Amino acid sequence: MAQTINLGLDNPELYRGCEIEKVAGRANLTTSVVSAIEIVGENIAAMAISTRKR
């Protein structure tokens, strides 16, 4: 079974350390793109994700 990652801004584990602001009921990433890429990359590396091929 393939594992999926929720890339939505409502995923606190993925976006931990990023600033997210709600405007008119919609979540917006306010962290700069360069910083967010680094933060999200570190968060993904820390997640328990199976890399086993089937």
Backbone atoms as SQL, in Angstrom:
CREATE TABLE atoms (id INTEGER PRIMARY KEY, chain TEXT, resi INTEGER, resn TEXT, atom TEXT, x REAL, y REAL, z REAL);
INSERT INTO atoms VALUES
  (1, 'A', 1, 'MET', 'N', 0.848, -1.178, 0.000),
  (2, 'A', 1, 'MET', 'CA', 0.000, 0.000, 0.000),
  (3, 'A', 1, 'MET', 'C', 0.894, 1.242, 0.000),
  (4, 'A', 2, 'ALA', 'N', 0.613, 2.157, -0.872),
  (5, 'A', 2, 'ALA', 'CA', 1.392, 3.390, -0.962),
  (6, 'A', 2, 'ALA', 'C', 1.020, 4.330, 0.181),
  (7, 'A', 3, 'GLN', 'N', 2.008, 5.022, 0.651),
  (8, 'A', 3, 'GLN', 'CA', 1.776, 5.988, 1.727),
  (9, 'A', 3, 'GLN', 'C', 1.664, 7.377, 1.106),
  (10, 'A', 4, 'THR', 'N', 0.734, 8.161, 1.587),
  (11, 'A', 4, 'THR', 'CA', 0.561, 9.510, 1.066),
  (12, 'A', 4, 'THR', 'C', 0.813, 10.526, 2.177),
  (13, 'A', 5, 'ILE', 'N', 1.222, 11.703, 1.771),
  (14, 'A', 5, 'ILE', 'CA', 1.441, 12.802, 2.707),
  (15, 'A', 5, 'ILE', 'C', 0.462, 13.915, 2.353),
  (16, 'A', 6, 'ASN', 'N', -0.274, 14.380, 3.345),
  (17, 'A', 6, 'ASN', 'CA', -1.174, 15.506, 3.148),
  (18, 'A', 6, 'ASN', 'C', -0.323, 16.767, 3.013),
  (19, 'A', 7, 'LEU', 'N', -0.324, 17.386, 1.838),
  (20, 'A', 7, 'LEU', 'CA', 0.469, 18.587, 1.597),
  (21, 'A', 7, 'LEU', 'C', -0.282, 19.865, 1.940),
  (22, 'A', 8, 'GLY', 'N', -1.525, 19.727, 2.397),
  (23, 'A', 8, 'GLY', 'CA', -2.327, 20.892, 2.748),
  (24, 'A', 8, 'GLY', 'C', -1.760, 21.640, 3.944),
  (25, 'A', 9, 'LEU', 'N', -2.024, 22.924, 3.991),
  (26, 'A', 9, 'LEU', 'CA', -1.549, 23.757, 5.093),
  (27, 'A', 9, 'LEU', 'C', -2.168, 23.361, 6.427),
  (28, 'A', 10, 'ASP', 'N', -3.130, 22.464, 6.409),
  (29, 'A', 10, 'ASP', 'CA', -3.744, 21.978, 7.647),
  (30, 'A', 10, 'ASP', 'C', -2.970, 20.800, 8.253),
  (31, 'A', 11, 'ASN', 'N', -1.800, 20.497, 7.715),
  (32, 'A', 11, 'ASN', 'CA', -0.963, 19.414, 8.227),
  (33, 'A', 11, 'ASN', 'C', 0.088, 20.014, 9.170),
  (34, 'A', 12, 'PRO', 'N', -0.179, 19.999, 10.473),
  (35, 'A', 12, 'PRO', 'CA', 0.738, 20.658, 11.418),
  (36, 'A', 12, 'PRO', 'C', 2.112, 20.005, 11.498),
  (37, 'A', 13, 'GLU', 'N', 2.193, 18.694, 11.263),
  (38, 'A', 13, 'GLU', 'CA', 3.480, 18.006, 11.323),
  (39, 'A', 13, 'GLU', 'C', 4.388, 18.461, 10.174),
  (40, 'A', 14, 'LEU', 'N', 3.803, 18.666, 9.004),
  (41, 'A', 14, 'LEU', 'CA', 4.570, 19.059, 7.829),
  (42, 'A', 14, 'LEU', 'C', 5.022, 20.517, 7.894),
  (43, 'A', 15, 'TYR', 'N', 4.143, 21.386, 8.374),
  (44, 'A', 15, 'TYR', 'CA', 4.428, 22.825, 8.369),
  (45, 'A', 15, 'TYR', 'C', 4.862, 23.362, 9.733),
  (46, 'A', 16, 'ARG', 'N', 5.252, 22.480, 10.659),
  (47, 'A', 16, 'ARG', 'CA', 5.737, 22.921, 11.972),
  (48, 'A', 16, 'ARG', 'C', 6.926, 23.856, 11.774),
  (49, 'A', 17, 'GLY', 'N', 6.849, 25.058, 12.339),
  (50, 'A', 17, 'GLY', 'CA', 7.913, 26.046, 12.204),
  (51, 'A', 17, 'GLY', 'C', 7.611, 27.106, 11.163),
  (52, 'A', 18, 'CYS', 'N', 6.575, 26.893, 10.362),
  (53, 'A', 18, 'CYS', 'CA', 6.164, 27.876, 9.358),
  (54, 'A', 18, 'CYS', 'C', 5.043, 28.745, 9.929),
  (55, 'A', 19, 'GLU', 'N', 4.945, 29.957, 9.407),
  (56, 'A', 19, 'GLU', 'CA', 3.860, 30.849, 9.792),
  (57, 'A', 19, 'GLU', 'C', 2.714, 30.678, 8.800),
  (58, 'A', 20, 'ILE', 'N', 1.533, 30.398, 9.337),
  (59, 'A', 20, 'ILE', 'CA', 0.337, 30.242, 8.514),
  (60, 'A', 20, 'ILE', 'C', -0.714, 31.179, 9.081),
  (61, 'A', 21, 'GLU', 'N', -1.323, 31.951, 8.210),
  (62, 'A', 21, 'GLU', 'CA', -2.311, 32.947, 8.618),
  (63, 'A', 21, 'GLU', 'C', -3.622, 32.657, 7.892),
  (64, 'A', 22, 'LYS', 'N', -4.718, 32.768, 8.618),
  (65, 'A', 22, 'LYS', 'CA', -6.022, 32.593, 7.979),
  (66, 'A', 22, 'LYS', 'C', -6.568, 33.952, 7.581),
  (67, 'A', 23, 'VAL', 'N', -6.918, 34.079, 6.308),
  (68, 'A', 23, 'VAL', 'CA', -7.505, 35.295, 5.778),
  (69, 'A', 23, 'VAL', 'C', -8.801, 34.911, 5.082),
  (70, 'A', 24, 'ALA', 'N', -9.875, 35.494, 5.527),
  (71, 'A', 24, 'ALA', 'CA', -11.193, 35.201, 4.962),
  (72, 'A', 24, 'ALA', 'C', -11.474, 33.703, 4.966),
  (73, 'A', 25, 'GLY', 'N', -11.042, 33.021, 6.040),
  (74, 'A', 25, 'GLY', 'CA', -11.309, 31.604, 6.196),
  (75, 'A', 25, 'GLY', 'C', -10.378, 30.688, 5.420),
  (76, 'A', 26, 'ARG', 'N', -9.411, 31.260, 4.747),
  (77, 'A', 26, 'ARG', 'CA', -8.486, 30.450, 3.945),
  (78, 'A', 26, 'ARG', 'C', -7.071, 30.563, 4.508),
  (79, 'A', 27, 'ALA', 'N', -6.389, 29.422, 4.648),
  (80, 'A', 27, 'ALA', 'CA', -5.034, 29.404, 5.180),
  (81, 'A', 27, 'ALA', 'C', -4.044, 29.875, 4.121),
  (82, 'A', 28, 'ASN', 'N', -3.108, 30.726, 4.541),
  (83, 'A', 28, 'ASN', 'CA', -2.062, 31.245, 3.655),
  (84, 'A', 28, 'ASN', 'C', -0.719, 31.101, 4.341),
  (85, 'A', 29, 'LEU', 'N', 0.262, 30.600, 3.609),
  (86, 'A', 29, 'LEU', 'CA', 1.614, 30.469, 4.121),
  (87, 'A', 29, 'LEU', 'C', 2.268, 31.837, 4.042),
  (88, 'A', 30, 'THR', 'N', 2.685, 32.369, 5.206),
  (89, 'A', 30, 'THR', 'CA', 3.319, 33.688, 5.226),
  (90, 'A', 30, 'THR', 'C', 4.829, 33.603, 5.393),
  (91, 'A', 31, 'THR', 'N', 5.349, 32.426, 5.658),
  (92, 'A', 31, 'THR', 'CA', 6.797, 32.210, 5.698),
  (93, 'A', 31, 'THR', 'C', 7.320, 32.340, 4.269),
  (94, 'A', 32, 'SER', 'N', 8.496, 32.928, 4.105),
  (95, 'A', 32, 'SER', 'CA', 9.048, 33.064, 2.753),
  (96, 'A', 32, 'SER', 'C', 9.215, 31.686, 2.122),
  (97, 'A', 33, 'VAL', 'N', 9.126, 31.637, 0.810),
  (98, 'A', 33, 'VAL', 'CA', 9.208, 30.362, 0.099),
  (99, 'A', 33, 'VAL', 'C', 10.537, 29.658, 0.382),
  (100, 'A', 34, 'VAL', 'N', 11.634, 30.403, 0.347),
  (101, 'A', 34, 'VAL', 'CA', 12.948, 29.803, 0.585),
  (102, 'A', 34, 'VAL', 'C', 13.005, 29.167, 1.974),
  (103, 'A', 35, 'SER', 'N', 12.527, 29.883, 2.988),
  (104, 'A', 35, 'SER', 'CA', 12.531, 29.349, 4.353),
  (105, 'A', 35, 'SER', 'C', 11.589, 28.166, 4.488),
  (106, 'A', 36, 'ALA', 'N', 10.400, 28.280, 3.889),
  (107, 'A', 36, 'ALA', 'CA', 9.407, 27.207, 3.988),
  (108, 'A', 36, 'ALA', 'C', 9.924, 25.918, 3.362),
  (109, 'A', 37, 'ILE', 'N', 10.646, 26.024, 2.251),
  (110, 'A', 37, 'ILE', 'CA', 11.200, 24.823, 1.607),
  (111, 'A', 37, 'ILE', 'C', 12.171, 24.119, 2.552),
  (112, 'A', 38, 'GLU', 'N', 13.026, 24.891, 3.195),
  (113, 'A', 38, 'GLU', 'CA', 13.972, 24.300, 4.149),
  (114, 'A', 38, 'GLU', 'C', 13.246, 23.650, 5.323),
  (115, 'A', 39, 'ILE', 'N', 12.276, 24.373, 5.893),
  (116, 'A', 39, 'ILE', 'CA', 11.546, 23.877, 7.064),
  (117, 'A', 39, 'ILE', 'C', 10.776, 22.611, 6.716),
  (118, 'A', 40, 'VAL', 'N', 10.032, 22.646, 5.620),
  (119, 'A', 40, 'VAL', 'CA', 9.223, 21.492, 5.223),
  (120, 'A', 40, 'VAL', 'C', 10.131, 20.305, 4.897),
  (121, 'A', 41, 'GLY', 'N', 11.261, 20.559, 4.244),
  (122, 'A', 41, 'GLY', 'CA', 12.207, 19.482, 3.948),
  (123, 'A', 41, 'GLY', 'C', 12.712, 18.817, 5.214),
  (124, 'A', 42, 'GLU', 'N', 13.049, 19.622, 6.217),
  (125, 'A', 42, 'GLU', 'CA', 13.505, 19.071, 7.502),
  (126, 'A', 42, 'GLU', 'C', 12.383, 18.295, 8.183),
  (127, 'A', 43, 'ASN', 'N', 11.166, 18.814, 8.099),
  (128, 'A', 43, 'ASN', 'CA', 10.026, 18.127, 8.724),
  (129, 'A', 43, 'ASN', 'C', 9.746, 16.785, 8.044),
  (130, 'A', 44, 'ILE', 'N', 9.840, 16.747, 6.727),
  (131, 'A', 44, 'ILE', 'CA', 9.624, 15.481, 6.011),
  (132, 'A', 44, 'ILE', 'C', 10.709, 14.473, 6.402),
  (133, 'A', 45, 'ALA', 'N', 11.948, 14.939, 6.494),
  (134, 'A', 45, 'ALA', 'CA', 13.047, 14.046, 6.864),
  (135, 'A', 45, 'ALA', 'C', 12.842, 13.447, 8.253),
  (136, 'A', 46, 'ALA', 'N', 12.174, 14.190, 9.130),
  (137, 'A', 46, 'ALA', 'CA', 11.946, 13.726, 10.495),
  (138, 'A', 46, 'ALA', 'C', 10.722, 12.814, 10.624),
  (139, 'A', 47, 'MET', 'N', 9.882, 12.785, 9.594),
  (140, 'A', 47, 'MET', 'CA', 8.664, 11.958, 9.646),
  (141, 'A', 47, 'MET', 'C', 9.019, 10.490, 9.481),
  (142, 'A', 48, 'ALA', 'N', 8.203, 9.639, 10.075),
  (143, 'A', 48, 'ALA', 'CA', 8.360, 8.190, 9.930),
  (144, 'A', 48, 'ALA', 'C', 7.631, 7.763, 8.660),
  (145, 'A', 49, 'ILE', 'N', 8.346, 7.804, 7.548),
  (146, 'A', 49, 'ILE', 'CA', 7.765, 7.458, 6.251),
  (147, 'A', 49, 'ILE', 'C', 8.472, 6.213, 5.736),
  (148, 'A', 50, 'SER', 'N', 7.696, 5.236, 5.381),
  (149, 'A', 50, 'SER', 'CA', 8.277, 3.989, 4.864),
  (150, 'A', 50, 'SER', 'C', 8.782, 4.213, 3.444),
  (151, 'A', 51, 'THR', 'N', 10.024, 3.826, 3.195),
  (152, 'A', 51, 'THR', 'CA', 10.586, 3.933, 1.838),
  (153, 'A', 51, 'THR', 'C', 10.702, 2.561, 1.195),
  (154, 'A', 52, 'ARG', 'N', 10.111, 1.581, 1.821),
  (155, 'A', 52, 'ARG', 'CA', 10.167, 0.203, 1.330),
  (156, 'A', 52, 'ARG', 'C', 9.359, 0.076, 0.034),
  (157, 'A', 53, 'LYS', 'N', 9.975, -0.496, -1.012),
  (158, 'A', 53, 'LYS', 'CA', 9.288, -0.713, -2.281),
  (159, 'A', 53, 'LYS', 'C', 8.549, -2.037, -2.220),
  (160, 'A', 54, 'ARG', 'N', 7.458, -2.093, -2.932),
  (161, 'A', 54, 'ARG', 'CA', 6.668, -3.327, -3.005),
  (162, 'A', 54, 'ARG', 'C', 6.708, -3.871, -4.396);
